[in-house]
């Protein structure tokens, strides 16, 4: 019998960029789609810049409001959103996210959109179109291995998919058209007692990874702590979770299947392996680990009639809408 999602997702599945020959358009649409997923998940826009105005309101009305530039005095788009209460239910006081269109160079093939999380509200006055405001609290560092929301260095045909839940969880993936692997993947999720489990406050986890030419959701990338961002239970320290699953230790099964022709789909556990604030974050809900030799696009055959079924992409399985498959 198949496994239904623990948290019912809304999935905006396998969308082609409106231009497959203009990377600026692709970048604008990807950034706007991620912001839209966050808003639909219950995150509230606190302030933003569209490169022309910066105010304590939502200035990202469409993808045309996305302007990118390098660090300095050139105007660029950014947006700050506050987490819904359900997302930070496990003992944390606040959480805000900054999406910053801080591309390394102002060219025709933009890639970078930085994600920063903070445990204190960002200022909503004295805002600038040239840079987002500074946060006086604890903030994560940019994940330079995963901030290329458009993962290819020169334009190719591409597609994006977003997932969100009503409690604030969001995932976002970008892949080349005709390729069954994620080249950019972005996960922001949190746990609470009885729903993911874990211990302590700030029980949220952020992971992102980008590559121009390879699967990013591999077991090796998922277990690399440098790709994760989080806070300790008080929010006082920026710590990086580590991920683990027994499935990722299996690499020799033919096509990822055991002697009975069955794969092994197991939960992914997250923990902080540090001396003074070590803890268990709980499971990565609705994302499962599989043996590293299981081919991409393999489906769980026990879920043929479900609304959502799990598909292998890299070394994980996540849910997709059954009636909208396959990926293009």
Secondary structure, 3 states (H helix, E strand, C coil): CCCCCCCCCEEEEEEECCCCCCHHHHHHHHHHHHHHHHHHCCCEEEEEEECCCEECCCCCCCHHHCCCCCCCCCCCEEEEEECCHHHHCCCCCCCEEEEECCCCCCCCCCCECEEEEECCCCCCCCCCCCCCCCCCCCECCCCCCCCECCCCCCCCCEEEEEEECCCCCEEEEEEECCCCCCCEEEEEEECECCEECCCCCCCEEEEEEECCCCCCCCHHHHCCHHHEEEECCCCCCEECCEEECHHHHCCCCHHHCCCCCCCCCEEEEEEECCCCCCEEEEEEEEEEECCCCCCCCCECHHHCCCCEEEEEECCEEEEEEHHHCCCC
